Amino acid sequence: MLSDDFDFLLLSGCYLEMISFGVRITKLDFSRPQTFPGISPYKVSFCVEAGLKYRIGSVIGRRDFADSSTSAPLLDFLLMDVQSVEEINPATLQITFCTGDTIVVEPDDTGDYESYSIYLNSGDVIVI
């Protein structure tokens, strides 16, 4: 579960910089624009191993690790600004973008393995 002090503003001012696909993992890298030369940009990564759903316009989908075609729609989120992050069910995060499109990161219902990890700019890691 997410802690009571979870910072739902962790993606404030961020855009989706990169998406990586691997065996049973989807990695979403978020960043804030660099404000001054020489200052490291703010970065947060989500490594999703369980459920990942998306809504782009009227298209609703789910990443299926066995079907690579379900990954392609996620590329439409690249360079989109994040509008908000909210918990819509216990340990289920919805990331809403400036267009109103969403990515939903879900926990593993079976509890057999980690659902997702969030790598914070501070170096801390939240494992769900």
Secondary structure, DSSP 8 states (H G I E B T S, - for coil): ---TT--TTTTTT-EEEEEEEETTEEEEEEE----STTS---EEEEEE-S-EEEEETTEEEE-BTTBGGGTGGGGGGTT-BEEEEEEEETTEEEEEETTS-EEEE---SS-SS--EEEE-TTS-EEE-
